[in-house]
Amino acid sequence: MSKIIRSWDDCPVVMSVNDVSILLDISKRTVRRLCAQGDIPANKIGKDWRIEKEALKGKFPHTLSRE
């Protein structure tokens, strides 16, 4: 994500581990672990995880609500 994210509408439809780590302010390693445990709904494609915005939004609805 190269632009500033102010709302869920600004997020890409499908996000990478790096995108989610920036959004949630946690490490990439933690994002990968949460994906593997099923705590973050995600799909693994090869070695990479892909996280759909709507699934993440459902799990963390107030993430972008902070002002």
Order of alpha helices (4+ residues) and beta strands (2+ residues): beta-alpha-alpha-beta-beta-alpha
